[in-house]
Amino acid sequence: VDRVVITPALRAVGGHAELMAAEARAIPVITWQALLGELMAAPDRLPLAVTGTHGKSTTTALLGHLLVAAGLDPTVEVGAFIGDWGASVRPGAGAPFLVEADEFGDNFLNYHPAGAIVTNVEMDHPDYFADAGAVMASFERFVRGMGTDAALDGRLLVIAADDPGARELAERLAGWDGRIIRYGPGGDVRATDVVPDPAGTDFTLFDRRWRTPLAGSHNVGNATAALLMAQAIGADLDLLAHGLRSFAGAGRRMELIADTPAVTIYDDYGHHPTEVRAALAAARQRVGPDRRLWAVFEPHMYSRTALLMDAFSTAFTDANEVVIAEIFASRDTPQAMAATSADDLADAIERATGTPAIAVGDVDATTEYVADHLAT
């Protein structure tokens, strides 16, 4: 064994036998993100990345799917399970090497893509970033650390035009020696004539009509960014159109779990107010204006819930009913866990919007409550 590669979470595990053995033998221990950065920097690879506070898993998976459809045989790493691949990674023999670049812990600083998509920039991960300024500084370091490739005439940044944080990031890059394409409303390239329906969304881009099975205006933006990057590396538009129509989505991103005559269930990983709002808007597009829409939400981390309580309180307006499960502590400290509660969030939602909201206990108690009340 020359090196031991770990998930960063193992740093917090005391007395881990394999880590202790590696240390005793003076074997270097690195994170998997560091190794991935090495692999994507190989001379025969075209390194690409998707980052952003929200939407990076779906956009990475979609861009990877498009590149497969275009015959470019990419290697892809994404933070979600992809049914077509049977995994969250896809090894390929082609030049494109695409990764989902996660900002938590500055993990994405291990990557130096020649082409990058930034979907948005917002405050998140309060257990790591001190404030929004620290988040912005991290994203700027990532972009300034991008590599170059002749296939992109140097380096290319595709960045959202309608997100305040992304706009600020673009402004901070004045004088940066790369190309910047701003996409979405107010940008250099944007989808027009957007027509949503329960089965998906149609829009116009590059002077042609496109169809995606995905719902929600945020996914029109994700598709625009992915198509822009795919076109920039030479993918055929007709093949991309077929790829967009056939993309089934990423695991736990508005994933259809059950569809019965009485109840339809979607699973979504959204754990930030912006993500909750987008997921519920997509769900409303799927089910239409007349069906009763329940949001069953397990908050992720007390620290995030407390910091973003005001935004969470207004994020559920597309739902008719909201049920809050106990907060999942994850990396939170006992001090952070004392800052708020599921009851506090339910109260905040009702006060801010009048949407009925209740906290009934842990996941099992929440499941029982929802099962009992959905039948009424």
Phi and psi in degrees as a GROMACS rama.xvg file:
@    title "Ramachandran Plot"
@    xaxis  label "Phi"
@    yaxis  label "Psi"
@TYPE xy
-90.1849  -36.7502  ASP-2
-145.827  153.837  ARG-3
-112.061  127.211  VAL-4
-110.681  129.3  VAL-5
-130.788  162.205  ILE-6
-76.1116  140.973  THR-7
-57.1804  -24.3231  PRO-8
-60.2164  -25.7521  ALA-9
-68.2999  -17.3442  LEU-10
-60.3697  -26.5637  ARG-11
-87.8858  -2.38393  ALA-12
-92.5777  111.525  VAL-13
-75.231  141.618  GLY-14
66.817  27.4275  GLY-15
-68.2409  121.217  HIS-16
-59.1068  -44.0936  ALA-17
-71.0584  -37.3537  GLU-18
-66.3114  -39.5457  LEU-19
-64.268  -38.4256  MET-20
-66.8304  -40.2158  ALA-21
-63.2159  -42.8455  ALA-22
-62.8395  -42.0622  GLU-23
-63.2171  -30.4852  ALA-24
-95.7311  4.85025  ARG-25
58.4403  34.4352  ALA-26
-85.8987  127.442  ILE-27
-59.3833  139.487  PRO-28
-116.412  122.209  VAL-29
-127.481  164.666  ILE-30
-82.5182  159.761  THR-31
-66.2087  -27.9069  TRP-32
-65.7817  -37.3474  GLN-33
-65.0288  -41.503  ALA-34
-66.8075  -41.0384  LEU-35
-61.1057  -39.1276  LEU-36
-61.1772  -37.4557  GLY-37
-65.8006  -43.4633  GLU-38
-64.7632  -41.5428  LEU-39
-74.2987  -13.1609  MET-40
-90.6594  5.31454  ALA-41
-59.2882  147.15  ALA-42
-57.9407  -29.7858  PRO-43
-92.1081  10.597  ASP-44
-107.311  150.264  ARG-45
-106.605  100.499  LEU-46
-78.24  128.289  PRO-47
-131.564  151.798  LEU-48
-148.431  152.797  ALA-49
-124.269  127.361  VAL-50
-136.049  175.322  THR-51
142.326  157.011  GLY-52
-66.0229  -34.5709  THR-53
-134.117  153.221  HIS-54
84.3257  -0.737076  GLY-55
-72.6143  -33.0055  LYS-56
-65.7721  -49.245  SER-57
-62.163  -43.2129  THR-58
-68.8549  -39.2713  THR-59
-62.9057  -47.7586  THR-60
-61.4653  -41.9371  ALA-61
-65.3355  -47.1666  LEU-62
-61.6034  -41.5891  LEU-63
-60.4005  -43.8491  GLY-64
-62.414  -41.5422  HIS-65
-63.3963  -40.9836  LEU-66
-68.2055  -33.7173  LEU-67
-64.4694  -46.6089  VAL-68
-62.0501  -30.3651  ALA-69
-82.9125  1.21843  ALA-70
80.009  17.8974  GLY-71
-91.6332  -3.25911  LEU-72
47.1074  60.3091  ASP-73
-78.0438  158.63  PRO-74
-93.0326  132.727  THR-75
-135.876  137.297  VAL-76
-124.61  127.242  GLU-77
-140.029  147.406  VAL-78
-83.9608  41.1021  GLY-79
-157.172  155.171  ALA-80
-75.3728  133.212  PHE-81
-114.04  115.866  ILE-82
-58.5924  -40.8816  GLY-83
-62.8141  -28.0851  ASP-84
-97.5725  -17.1087  TRP-85
67.9705  21.8472  GLY-86
-167.876  -179.832  ALA-87
-99.8878  4.0072  SER-88
-131.015  153.677  VAL-89
-136.74  111.248  ARG-90
-78.2089  137.827  PRO-91
-139.542  160.959  GLY-92
-96.8299  -6.62531  ALA-93
-78.777  176.052  GLY-94
-70.2892  -41.5865  ALA-95
-61.843  129.79  PRO-96
-126.139  103.043  PHE-97
-109.042  131.236  LEU-98
-129.532  150.634  VAL-99
-83.5454  121.406  GLU-100
-102.992  105.192  ALA-101
-91.2721  130.094  ASP-102
-78.7392  -19.661  GLU-103
-57.9006  134.184  PHE-104
66.0768  15.3666  GLY-105
58.0199  28.0143  ASP-106
-58.9343  -33.6401  ASN-107
-71.7992  -8.58393  PHE-108
-71.4554  -8.57535  LEU-109
-75.3602  -13.3459  ASN-110
-107.657  142.691  TYR-111
-132.622  68.0684  HIS-112
-71.3253  151.891  PRO-113
-82.8282  -28.2383  ALA-114
-125.053  130.426  GLY-115
-138.719  144.572  ALA-116
-109.782  132.872  ILE-117
-116.884  112.811  VAL-118
-80.2209  -31.8033  THR-119
-179.299  167.25  ASN-120
-140.917  115.003  VAL-121
-138.343  163.883  GLU-122
-66.6111  130.286  MET-123
-160.478  174.129  ASP-124
54.9174  56.4791  HIS-125
-64.5058  -13.2204  PRO-126
-76.2333  -9.59194  ASP-127
-121.691  -48.824  TYR-128
-90.1894  131.862  PHE-129
-68.4698  -35.3687  ALA-130
-164.748  -179.232  ASP-131
-62.6398  -32.4338  ALA-132
-63.1246  -36.4151  GLY-133
-68.0614  -37.4744  ALA-134
-62.312  -48.1799  VAL-135
-61.2958  -42.2797  MET-136
-62.5412  -36.6691  ALA-137
-66.6838  -44.0779  SER-138
-62.9543  -38.9094  PHE-139
-64.6118  -40.849  GLU-140
-61.3279  -39.7004  ARG-141
-60.8521  -49.2942  PHE-142
-65.2131  -43.121  VAL-143
-67.7341  -18.9417  ARG-144
-91.6571  7.3863  GLY-145
-63.2526  150.449  MET-146
-89.3176  -164.658  GLY-147
-134.328  158.759  THR-148
-155.85  140.085  ASP-149
-62.24  -28.6789  ALA-150
-63.3281  -22.0933  ALA-151
-115.037  15.7918  LEU-152
53.906  39.4788  ASP-153
116.704  -111.467  GLY-154
-134.673  145.799  ARG-155
-131.108  127.425  LEU-156
-112.64  120.632  LEU-157
-105.319  115.42  VAL-158
-134.996  141.938  ILE-159
-63.9492  136.172  ALA-160
-91.7719  -20.2666  ALA-161
-100.668  8.51051  ASP-162
-106.99  125.986  ASP-163
-57.7699  -41.7507  PRO-164
-65.8717  -40.7717  GLY-165
-65.6567  -37.8214  ALA-166
-62.9429  -42.5827  ARG-167
-62.7057  -41.7751  GLU-168
-59.8469  -44.9902  LEU-169
-61.8438  -38.5226  ALA-170
-65.676  -35.0828  GLU-171
-71.0233  -13.1921  ARG-172
-93.2777  14.0992  LEU-173
-53.786  127.364  ALA-174
88.5646  -4.21886  GLY-175
-65.622  139.433  TRP-176
-91.2418  49.9514  ASP-177
-137.559  166.727  GLY-178
-83.2146  141.388  ARG-179
-123.966  125.258  ILE-180
-115.155  120.705  ILE-181
-93.7628  126.885  ARG-182
-116.204  159.299  TYR-183
94.0763  -178.571  GLY-184
-51.1763  128.651  PRO-185
83.5211  2.47387  GLY-186
-101.376  -175.512  GLY-187
-69.8102  -35.1462  ASP-188
-131.719  127.672  VAL-189
-147.453  151.196  ARG-190
-76.3404  143.217  ALA-191
-128.252  171.337  THR-192
49.1668  49.6059  ASP-193
-76.1497  125.503  VAL-194
-126.27  103.039  VAL-195
-86.2496  151.317  PRO-196
-148.762  171.385  ASP-197
-58.8956  -26.2856  PRO-198
-94.1254  -3.95719  ALA-199
156.255  -155.398  GLY-200
-145.237  135.862  THR-201
-106.886  147.528  ASP-202
-159.428  165.744  PHE-203
-107.636  134.021  THR-204
-155.675  141.563  LEU-205
55.0704  36.1888  PHE-206
61.0582  32.3722  ASP-207
-149.172  159.707  ARG-208
-86.706  141.993  ARG-209
-127.245  154.456  TRP-210
-132.51  126.962  ARG-211
-121.441  139.978  THR-212
-73.1118  -8.19401  PRO-213
-77.7822  151.803  LEU-214
-108.671  157.191  ALA-215
99.9547  139.212  GLY-216
-63.9649  -28.6487  SER-217
-62.7681  -32.0292  HIS-218
-78.0128  -21.5816  ASN-219
-64.5101  -41.9205  VAL-220
-63.0134  -44.7448  GLY-221
-60.319  -42.2012  ASN-222
-65.9541  -39.8028  ALA-223
-60.1947  -45.9835  THR-224
-63.3007  -44.4478  ALA-225
-64.5831  -42.8401  ALA-226
-65.6139  -37.6964  LEU-227
-60.3543  -47.6698  LEU-228
-67.4935  -41.0178  MET-229
-62.9934  -42.3885  ALA-230
-63.9719  -37.622  GLN-231
-64.0434  -27.0807  ALA-232
-99.2306  12.2953  ILE-233
98.2493  13.8254  GLY-234
-70.4219  145.08  ALA-235
-73.953  132.33  ASP-236
-66.2047  -36.4087  LEU-237
-64.0865  -41.3002  ASP-238
-67.9372  -35.6519  LEU-239
-65.5661  -37.8923  LEU-240
-62.2317  -41.9023  ALA-241
-64.7136  -41.9372  HIS-242
-62.9531  -41.4365  GLY-243
-63.7664  -41.3534  LEU-244
-65.6195  -26.7584  ARG-245
-99.5732  3.10485  SER-246
-77.1615  119.619  PHE-247
-89.5981  -6.48401  ALA-248
101.055  171.945  GLY-249
-102.768  156.215  ALA-250
-59.3249  137.021  GLY-251
62.8447  22.9732  ARG-252
-118.961  91.9311  ARG-253
47.7795  48.704  MET-254
-83.7977  126.63  GLU-255
-72.7208  119.608  LEU-256
-99.2682  -40.6918  ILE-257
-153.708  145.328  ALA-258
-141.642  100.715  ASP-259
-114.492  168.796  THR-260
-57.5264  -27.2479  PRO-261
-101.69  -35.8755  ALA-262
-136.849  133.44  VAL-263
-115.541  133.689  THR-264
-122.409  127.972  ILE-265
-116.286  146.99  TYR-266
-114.641  129.917  ASP-267
-140.186  139.957  ASP-268
-83.6225  -1.49957  TYR-269
-50.8014  123.296  GLY-270
-132.421  9.84728  HIS-271
-118.415  148.373  HIS-272
-51.8118  -40.7996  PRO-273
-61.935  -39.869  THR-274
-70.0379  -40.4991  GLU-275
-60.4772  -46.1198  VAL-276
-61.1097  -43.5215  ARG-277
-67.6484  -40.8332  ALA-278
-64.1612  -42.0368  ALA-279
-70.5893  -34.4674  LEU-280
-64.4064  -39.2856  ALA-281
-66.6866  -40.7859  ALA-282
-62.7006  -40.3035  ALA-283
-64.0752  -38.5401  ARG-284
-61.1918  -39.8941  GLN-285
-65.7066  -45.2487  ARG-286
-96.095  -12.7158  VAL-287
87.7474  173.266  GLY-288
-78.0855  -16.0187  PRO-289
-97.731  -21.3153  ASP-290
-78.8806  151.029  ARG-291
-76.8388  126.12  ARG-292
-112.894  118.643  LEU-293
-99.9833  137.54  TRP-294
-109.49  115.118  ALA-295
-107.293  110.425  VAL-296
-121.45  125.643  PHE-297
-104.582  103.071  GLU-298
-59.8386  143.873  PRO-299
-107.397  103.453  HIS-300
84.6312  129.994  MET-301
-64.3106  -40.2974  TYR-302
-62.4614  -42.1267  SER-303
-66.6839  -43.6103  ARG-304
-62.0689  -42.9564  THR-305
-66.9845  -44.8916  ALA-306
-63.3432  -38.876  LEU-307
-107.627  23.561  LEU-308
-56.4876  -43.6778  MET-309
-61.4919  -42.5489  ASP-310
-69.1049  -38.997  ALA-311
-61.8304  -35.635  PHE-312
-63.0944  -23.4802  SER-313
-112.563  10.182  THR-314
-86.2537  -8.50795  ALA-315
-108.847  21.8975  PHE-316
-68.4883  -20.0688  THR-317
-79.3128  -8.29314  ASP-318
-93.4621  150.152  ALA-319
-87.8173  -29.9082  ASN-320
-140.878  145.129  GLU-321
-128.765  130.596  VAL-322
-121.986  124.78  VAL-323
-106.954  123.446  ILE-324
-84.8274  166.579  ALA-325
-51.6419  144.818  GLU-326
-69.7253  134.524  ILE-327
-82.9737  117.806  PHE-328
-72.3317  -34.8796  ALA-329
51.6633  -117.569  SER-330
-88.154  3.89291  ARG-331
-65.2069  148.234  ASP-332
-85.4132  162.083  THR-333
-56.4747  -34.8404  PRO-334
-63.7095  -42.6135  GLN-335
-65.111  -35.5915  ALA-336
-68.0304  -18.0473  MET-337
-85.8548  -4.27255  ALA-338
-77.3332  -28.3253  ALA-339
-160.583  -174.795  THR-340
-156.339  168.199  SER-341
-62.2761  -37.2306  ALA-342
-60.908  -40.9078  ASP-343
-60.2319  -42.5594  ASP-344
-66.3268  -44.0961  LEU-345
-59.4886  -42.8853  ALA-346
-63.0967  -41.5067  ASP-347
-63.7551  -39.0551  ALA-348
-64.2442  -46.4554  ILE-349
-64.6396  -41.5985  GLU-350
-65.98  -39.5218  ARG-351
-78.3962  -34.2178  ALA-352
-127.639  -15.4394  THR-353
79.0675  0.34595  GLY-354
-70.918  126.746  THR-355
-58.5445  127.513  PRO-356
-141.627  141.537  ALA-357
-146.208  145.777  ILE-358
-113.934  124.422  ALA-359
-119.46  2.84902  VAL-360
129.324  -152.216  GLY-361
-73.9105  -175.65  ASP-362
-62.4782  -39.9467  VAL-363
-64.3099  -44.8523  ASP-364
-64.9647  -37.428  ALA-365
-65.2671  -42.322  THR-366
-58.8676  -46.1414  THR-367
-63.6431  -42.6631  GLU-368
-61.1066  -47.798  TYR-369
-64.5424  -43.2499  VAL-370
-61.0807  -39.8457  ALA-371
-67.0685  -41.5197  ASP-372
-88.8167  -20.5339  HIS-373
-65.6204  -26.2552  LEU-374
-79.278  -7.7291  ALA-375
